[in-house]
Structure formats: C-alpha cells, structure tokens
Amino acid sequence: MIKITRLNGASFVLNPDLLERLEAHPDTVVHLVSGETYIVKESIADIISMIRSYRSSLIAEALVASSTEGAA
C-alpha cells in the first residue's frame, strides 16, 4: 500500500494494483480501475517512486521468506 495526500490535506492509503492511470494537469489525478478519481498533492514521479518501493519491499519479503523456509 502507498500513502498519498488529497489536496485538502487528508491522507489515505491506496493499493497500487487498483491504479489505472495517473494524469497531471497541473494537479495529479489518480484514476482507479473502479472508476473513482482522486486529486492528490504528490507528483506522478513521486507516486511512481512509492509504487516501486512498495513492490520492491514485497519481493524482498518473499525472498526472505523463501530463504528461511529452505533453511528449516
């Protein structure tokens, strides 16, 4: 999950697998596969970076879990 901020300052967490597309004009608009849209403070580059970090952490956790299972 990634934490993003609406323009009014309210933060929420989003499952990046539900993200359909991002647009910037000039505010960043997040479009979800459900049809919902959110206008957020973060830039597209920031959101992409958060998604990369989130997915990297999932892969790292899976690798650690698989290596500890093999050691048992």
Stockholm file with secondary structure:
# STOCKHOLM 1.0

chainA/1-72         MIKITRLNGASFVLNPDLLERLEAHPDTVVHLVSGETYIVKESIADIISMIRSYRSSLIAEALVASSTEGAA
#=GR chainA/1-72 SS CEEEEBTTSCEEEECGGGEEEEEESSSEEEEETTSCEEEESSCHHHHHHHHHHHHHHHHHHHHHHHHHHHHC
#=GC SS_cons        CEEEEBTTSCEEEECGGGEEEEEESSSEEEEETTSCEEEESSCHHHHHHHHHHHHHHHHHHHHHHHHHHHHC
//
